[in-house]
């Protein structure tokens, strides 16, 4: 691993930590409202995407596993969003 790659990886790591702290703050302050919960879920998807692309070294690679690994968090995000919306609208 070159020095530039290490610096880029540390930058991504810093971004992941920032996203994790931001999502935790949003979730703590959200209460029962839907918009902050959806924002925290979107941040979680962004973190998953960064991990898949950078830490699993799939950025810029046309690999079938990349599509599968990107679809999995999207499905989880959709299910969690649907659950949050259903709970918010049904009480």
DSSP file (Angstrom, degrees, kcal/mol; ACC not computed):
  #  RESIDUE AA STRUCTURE BP1 BP2  ACC     N-H-->O    O-->H-N    N-H-->O    O-->H-N    TCO  KAPPA ALPHA  PHI   PSI    X-CA   Y-CA   Z-CA
    1    1 A X              0   0    0      0, 0.0     2,-0.0     0, 0.0     0, 0.0   0.000 360.0 360.0 360.0 128.7    0.0    0.0    0.0
    2    2 A X     >  -     0   0    0      1,-0.1     4,-2.0     4,-0.0     5,-0.1  -0.278 360.0-107.5 -79.6 168.8    1.4    3.3   -1.0
    3    3 A X  H  > S+     0   0    0      1,-0.2     4,-2.3     2,-0.2     5,-0.2   0.895 120.0  53.4 -63.8 -40.1    1.5    6.4    1.2
    4    4 A X  H  > S+     0   0    0      1,-0.2     4,-2.5     2,-0.2    -1,-0.2   0.910 108.2  49.9 -62.4 -42.3   -1.2    8.1   -0.9
    5    5 A X  H  > S+     0   0    0      1,-0.2     4,-2.4     2,-0.2    -1,-0.2   0.891 109.9  51.3 -63.7 -38.9   -3.5    5.0   -0.5
    6    6 A X  H  X S+     0   0    0     -4,-2.0     4,-2.3     2,-0.2    -2,-0.2   0.907 110.7  48.5 -63.6 -41.5   -2.9    5.1    3.2
    7    7 A X  H  X S+     0   0    0     -4,-2.3     4,-2.0     2,-0.2    -2,-0.2   0.904 112.1  48.4 -66.5 -40.7   -3.9    8.8    3.4
    8    8 A X  H  X S+     0   0    0     -4,-2.5     4,-2.2     2,-0.2    -2,-0.2   0.902 111.7  50.2 -64.7 -40.4   -7.0    8.2    1.3
    9    9 A X  H  X S+     0   0    0     -4,-2.4     4,-2.3     1,-0.2    -2,-0.2   0.885 109.5  50.3 -66.5 -38.7   -8.0    5.3    3.5
   10   10 A X  H  X S+     0   0    0     -4,-2.3     4,-2.4     2,-0.2    -1,-0.2   0.868 108.9  53.1 -66.4 -35.4   -7.5    7.4    6.6
   11   11 A X  H  X S+     0   0    0     -4,-2.0     4,-2.0     2,-0.2    -2,-0.2   0.906 110.0  47.1 -63.8 -42.0   -9.6   10.1    5.1
   12   12 A X  H  X S+     0   0    0     -4,-2.2     4,-2.4     2,-0.2    -2,-0.2   0.897 110.7  52.6 -66.2 -39.6  -12.4    7.6    4.5
   13   13 A X  H  X S+     0   0    0     -4,-2.3     4,-2.3     2,-0.2    -2,-0.2   0.914 108.7  49.9 -61.7 -42.9  -12.0    6.3    8.0
   14   14 A X  H  X S+     0   0    0     -4,-2.4     4,-2.3     1,-0.2    -1,-0.2   0.891 110.3  50.8 -62.3 -38.9  -12.4    9.8    9.4
   15   15 A X  H  X S+     0   0    0     -4,-2.0     4,-2.6     2,-0.2    -2,-0.2   0.895 109.1  51.3 -65.6 -39.7  -15.5   10.3    7.2
   16   16 A X  H  X S+     0   0    0     -4,-2.4     4,-2.4     2,-0.2    -2,-0.2   0.912 110.4  47.9 -62.9 -43.2  -16.9    7.0    8.6
   17   17 A X  H  X S+     0   0    0     -4,-2.3     4,-2.4     2,-0.2     5,-0.2   0.912 112.1  49.9 -64.9 -41.7  -16.4    8.1   12.2
   18   18 A X  H  X S+     0   0    0     -4,-2.3     4,-2.6     1,-0.2    -2,-0.2   0.913 111.7  48.0 -62.7 -43.1  -17.9   11.4   11.5
   19   19 A X  H  X S+     0   0    0     -4,-2.6     4,-2.7     2,-0.2     5,-0.2   0.896 110.9  51.6 -64.1 -39.9  -21.0    9.8    9.9
   20   20 A X  H  X S+     0   0    0     -4,-2.4     4,-2.1     2,-0.2    -2,-0.2   0.925 112.5  44.8 -64.0 -44.4  -21.3    7.4   12.8
   21   21 A X  H  X S+     0   0    0     -4,-2.4     4,-2.3     2,-0.2    -2,-0.2   0.919 114.3  49.7 -66.2 -42.9  -21.2   10.2   15.4
   22   22 A X  H  X S+     0   0    0     -4,-2.6     4,-2.5     1,-0.2    -2,-0.2   0.911 111.4  48.2 -61.7 -43.3  -23.7   12.3   13.3
   23   23 A X  H  X S+     0   0    0     -4,-2.7     4,-2.7     1,-0.2    -1,-0.2   0.882 110.7  51.8 -65.5 -37.8  -26.1    9.4   12.9
   24   24 A X  H  X S+     0   0    0     -4,-2.1     4,-2.2    -5,-0.2    -2,-0.2   0.905 111.2  47.2 -65.8 -40.2  -25.9    8.7   16.7
   25   25 A X  H  X S+     0   0    0     -4,-2.3     4,-2.0     2,-0.2    -2,-0.2   0.927 113.4  48.1 -65.6 -44.9  -26.7   12.3   17.5
   26   26 A X  H  X S+     0   0    0     -4,-2.5     4,-0.9     1,-0.2    -2,-0.2   0.926 113.3  47.6 -61.1 -45.1  -29.6   12.4   15.0
   27   27 A X  H  X S+     0   0    0     -4,-2.7     4,-0.6     1,-0.2     3,-0.3   0.871 111.3  51.1 -65.7 -36.4  -31.0    9.1   16.4
   28   28 A X  H  < S+     0   0    0     -4,-2.2    -1,-0.2     1,-0.2    -2,-0.2   0.864 117.8  38.0 -69.2 -34.6  -30.7   10.3   19.9
   29   29 A X  H  < S+     0   0    0     -4,-2.0    -1,-0.2    -5,-0.2    -2,-0.2   0.496  97.7  85.2 -92.3  -4.6  -32.5   13.5   19.2
   30   30 A X  H ><  +     0   0    0     -4,-0.9     3,-1.2    -3,-0.3     2,-0.3   0.897  58.6 177.7 -70.5 -43.2  -35.0   12.1   16.8
   31   31 A X  T 3<  -     0   0    0     -4,-0.6    -1,-0.2     1,-0.2    -2,-0.0  -0.575  68.1 -32.2  70.7-136.3  -37.7   10.8   19.1
   32   32 A X  T 3  S+     0   0    0     -2,-0.3    -1,-0.2    56,-0.0     2,-0.1   0.243 102.6 119.2-104.1  12.8  -40.6    9.3   17.2
   33   33 A X    <>  -     0   0    0     -3,-1.2     4,-0.7     1,-0.1    55,-0.0  -0.477  58.0-141.0 -81.2 154.0  -40.4   11.6   14.1
   34   34 A X  H  > S+     0   0    0      2,-0.1     4,-2.7    -2,-0.1     5,-0.2   0.882  88.1  62.4 -83.9 -40.7  -39.8   10.0   10.7
   35   35 A X  H  > S+     0   0    0      1,-0.2     4,-2.3     2,-0.2     5,-0.2   0.911 105.6  44.5 -61.1 -48.2  -37.5   12.5    9.0
   36   36 A X  H  > S+     0   0    0      1,-0.2     4,-2.4     2,-0.2    -1,-0.2   0.875 113.3  52.7 -64.6 -33.0  -34.5   12.2   11.4
   37   37 A X  H  X S+     0   0    0     -4,-0.7     4,-2.1     2,-0.2    -2,-0.2   0.929 110.3  47.0 -65.2 -43.8  -34.9    8.4   11.5
   38   38 A X  H  X S+     0   0    0     -4,-2.7     4,-2.3     2,-0.2    -2,-0.2   0.867 111.0  53.0 -65.2 -35.3  -34.8    8.3    7.7
   39   39 A X  H  X S+     0   0    0     -4,-2.3     4,-2.2    -5,-0.2    -2,-0.2   0.919 108.8  48.9 -64.7 -42.7  -31.7   10.6    7.8
   40   40 A X  H  X S+     0   0    0     -4,-2.4     4,-2.0     1,-0.2    -2,-0.2   0.886 111.4  50.2 -64.1 -37.8  -30.0    8.3   10.2
   41   41 A X  H  X S+     0   0    0     -4,-2.1     4,-2.1     2,-0.2    -2,-0.2   0.896 109.3  50.9 -66.5 -39.6  -30.8    5.3    7.9
   42   42 A X  H  X S+     0   0    0     -4,-2.3     4,-2.3     2,-0.2    -2,-0.2   0.897 109.8  50.1 -64.6 -39.2  -29.4    7.2    4.9
   43   43 A X  H  X S+     0   0    0     -4,-2.2     4,-2.3     2,-0.2    -1,-0.2   0.894 108.5  53.0 -64.6 -38.9  -26.2    7.9    6.8
   44   44 A X  H  X S+     0   0    0     -4,-2.0     4,-2.3     1,-0.2    -2,-0.2   0.895 108.7  49.7 -62.9 -39.3  -26.0    4.2    7.7
   45   45 A X  H  X S+     0   0    0     -4,-2.1     4,-2.5     2,-0.2    -2,-0.2   0.918 109.4  51.5 -64.7 -42.1  -26.3    3.3    4.0
   46   46 A X  H  X S+     0   0    0     -4,-2.3     4,-2.2     1,-0.2    -2,-0.2   0.898 109.9  49.7 -61.7 -40.1  -23.6    5.8    3.1
   47   47 A X  H  X S+     0   0    0     -4,-2.3     4,-2.4     2,-0.2    -1,-0.2   0.925 110.6  49.7 -64.5 -43.4  -21.3    4.3    5.7
   48   48 A X  H  X S+     0   0    0     -4,-2.3     4,-2.5     1,-0.2    -2,-0.2   0.895 109.6  52.0 -60.9 -39.6  -22.0    0.8    4.4
   49   49 A X  H  X S+     0   0    0     -4,-2.5     4,-2.8     2,-0.2     5,-0.3   0.911 109.2  49.7 -63.5 -42.9  -21.2    2.0    0.8
   50   50 A X  H  X>S+     0   0    0     -4,-2.2     4,-2.7     2,-0.2     5,-0.8   0.911 111.5  48.7 -62.8 -41.7  -17.9    3.5    2.0
   51   51 A X  I  X>S+     0   0    0     -4,-2.4     5,-1.3     3,-0.2     4,-0.7   0.932 113.7  46.6 -63.7 -44.6  -16.9    0.2    3.7
   52   52 A X  I  <5S+     0   0    0     -4,-2.5     6,-0.7    -5,-0.2     4,-0.3   0.934 120.0  37.8 -63.9 -46.2  -17.8   -1.8    0.7
   53   53 A X  I  <>S+     0   0    0     -4,-2.8     6,-1.7    -5,-0.2     5,-1.0   0.906 130.2  23.7 -76.0 -41.2  -16.1    0.3   -1.8
   54   54 A X  I ><5S+     0   0    0     -4,-2.7     3,-0.5    -5,-0.3    -3,-0.2   0.917 125.8  39.0 -95.8 -48.6  -12.9    1.4    0.1
   55   55 A X  I 3<<S+     0   0    0     -5,-0.8    -3,-0.2    -4,-0.7    -4,-0.1   0.789 122.5  42.9 -79.3 -25.2  -12.2   -1.2    2.8
   56   56 A X  T 3 <S-     0   0    0     -5,-1.3    -1,-0.2    -4,-0.3    -2,-0.1   0.382 109.8-127.2 -94.5   3.4  -13.2   -4.2    0.6
   57   57 A X  T < 5 +     0   0    0     -3,-0.5    -3,-0.2    -6,-0.2    -4,-0.2   0.877  68.3 130.9  55.4  46.7  -11.3   -2.5   -2.3
   58   58 A X    > < +     0   0    0     -5,-1.0     3,-1.4    -6,-0.7     2,-0.4   0.276  27.6 122.5-108.7   9.2  -14.2   -2.7   -4.7
   59   59 A X  T 3  S+     0   0    0     -6,-1.7     3,-0.1     1,-0.3    -6,-0.0  -0.587  85.9   5.7 -73.3 127.7  -14.0    0.9   -5.9
   60   60 A X  T 3  S+     0   0    0     -2,-0.4     2,-0.4     1,-0.2    -1,-0.3   0.610 104.2 119.0  77.6  12.4  -13.5    1.0   -9.7
   61   61 A X    <   -     0   0    0     -3,-1.4     2,-1.4     2,-0.1    -1,-0.2  -0.932  59.7-144.9-114.6 133.0  -13.8   -2.7  -10.1
   62   62 A X        +     0   0    0     -2,-0.4     2,-0.4    -3,-0.1    -3,-0.1  -0.641  46.4 148.8 -93.0  77.8  -16.5   -4.4  -12.1
   63   63 A X    >>  -     0   0    0     -2,-1.4     3,-1.1    -5,-0.2     4,-1.0  -0.907  53.6-133.3-114.6 138.2  -17.0   -7.4   -9.9
   64   64 A X  H 3> S+     0   0    0     -2,-0.4     4,-1.7     1,-0.3     5,-0.1   0.823 107.0  61.3 -59.9 -29.9  -20.3   -9.3   -9.4
   65   65 A X  H 3> S+     0   0    0      1,-0.2     4,-2.8     2,-0.2    -1,-0.3   0.828  95.6  61.8 -66.0 -30.0  -19.7   -9.3   -5.6
   66   66 A X  H <> S+     0   0    0     -3,-1.1     4,-2.0     2,-0.2    -1,-0.2   0.931 104.4  46.9 -61.3 -46.0  -19.8   -5.4   -5.7
   67   67 A X  H  X S+     0   0    0     -4,-1.0     4,-1.8     2,-0.2    -1,-0.2   0.916 114.1  47.6 -62.7 -43.3  -23.4   -5.4   -7.0
   68   68 A X  H  X S+     0   0    0     -4,-1.7     4,-1.8     1,-0.2    -2,-0.2   0.911 113.0  48.0 -64.9 -42.0  -24.5   -8.0   -4.4
   69   69 A X  H  X S+     0   0    0     -4,-2.8     4,-0.8     1,-0.2    -1,-0.2   0.790 113.1  48.1 -71.9 -26.9  -22.8   -6.1   -1.6
   70   70 A X  H  X S+     0   0    0     -4,-2.0     4,-0.9    -5,-0.2    -1,-0.2   0.786 110.7  51.9 -80.3 -28.2  -24.3   -2.8   -2.7
   71   71 A X  H  X S+     0   0    0     -4,-1.8     4,-2.5    -5,-0.2     5,-0.2   0.864  99.8  63.4 -74.9 -36.4  -27.8   -4.3   -3.0
   72   72 A X  H  X S+     0   0    0     -4,-1.8     4,-2.1     1,-0.2     5,-0.2   0.929 105.2  42.2 -59.2 -51.2  -27.8   -5.8    0.5
   73   73 A X  H  X S+     0   0    0     -4,-0.8     4,-2.7     1,-0.2    -1,-0.2   0.857 112.7  56.2 -65.1 -30.9  -27.6   -2.5    2.4
   74   74 A X  H  X S+     0   0    0     -4,-0.9     4,-2.4     2,-0.2    -2,-0.2   0.908 107.9  47.6 -65.5 -40.2  -30.1   -1.0    0.0
   75   75 A X  H  X S+     0   0    0     -4,-2.5     4,-2.4     2,-0.2    -2,-0.2   0.913 113.1  48.0 -65.1 -42.1  -32.6   -3.8    0.8
   76   76 A X  H  X S+     0   0    0     -4,-2.1     4,-2.6     2,-0.2     5,-0.2   0.897 111.1  51.2 -64.9 -39.7  -32.0   -3.3    4.5
   77   77 A X  H  X S+     0   0    0     -4,-2.7     4,-2.5     2,-0.2    -2,-0.2   0.913 110.6  49.1 -62.5 -43.0  -32.5    0.4    4.2
   78   78 A X  H  X S+     0   0    0     -4,-2.4     4,-2.4     2,-0.2    -2,-0.2   0.909 112.8  46.8 -62.9 -42.9  -35.7   -0.1    2.3
   79   79 A X  H  X S+     0   0    0     -4,-2.4     4,-2.2     2,-0.2    -2,-0.2   0.916 114.3  46.5 -66.5 -43.1  -37.0   -2.6    5.0
   80   80 A X  H  X S+     0   0    0     -4,-2.6     4,-2.4     2,-0.2    -2,-0.2   0.889 113.6  49.2 -67.5 -38.4  -36.0   -0.3    7.9
   81   81 A X  H  X S+     0   0    0     -4,-2.5     4,-2.6    -5,-0.2     5,-0.2   0.917 110.8  49.8 -65.4 -43.2  -37.6    2.7    6.1
   82   82 A X  H  X S+     0   0    0     -4,-2.4     4,-2.5     1,-0.2    -2,-0.2   0.904 111.7  48.9 -62.8 -40.8  -40.8    0.9    5.4
   83   83 A X  H  X S+     0   0    0     -4,-2.2     4,-2.5     2,-0.2     5,-0.2   0.928 111.4  48.9 -64.4 -44.5  -41.0   -0.2    9.1
   84   84 A X  H  X S+     0   0    0     -4,-2.4     4,-2.2     1,-0.2    -2,-0.2   0.914 113.8  46.4 -62.2 -42.8  -40.4    3.3   10.3
   85   85 A X  H  X S+     0   0    0     -4,-2.6     4,-2.2     2,-0.2     5,-0.2   0.901 112.0  50.8 -65.8 -40.7  -43.0    4.7    8.0
   86   86 A X  H  X S+     0   0    0     -4,-2.5     4,-1.9    -5,-0.2     5,-0.2   0.908 112.4  46.2 -64.8 -41.6  -45.5    2.0    9.0
   87   87 A X  H  X S+     0   0    0     -4,-2.5     4,-1.5     1,-0.2    -1,-0.2   0.896 113.0  50.4 -66.9 -39.3  -45.0    2.6   12.7
   88   88 A X  H  < S+     0   0    0     -4,-2.2    -2,-0.2    -5,-0.2    -1,-0.2   0.880 116.9  39.0 -67.2 -37.7  -45.2    6.4   12.2
   89   89 A X  H  < S+     0   0    0     -4,-2.2    -1,-0.2     1,-0.2    -2,-0.2   0.740 120.3  42.7 -88.4 -22.4  -48.5    6.3   10.3
   90   90 A X  H  <        0   0    0     -4,-1.9    -2,-0.2    -5,-0.2    -3,-0.2   0.624 360.0 360.0 -97.8 -14.2  -50.2    3.5   12.2
   91   91 A X     <        0   0    0     -4,-1.5    -3,-0.1    -5,-0.2    -4,-0.1   0.455 360.0 360.0  94.0 360.0  -49.3    4.7   15.6
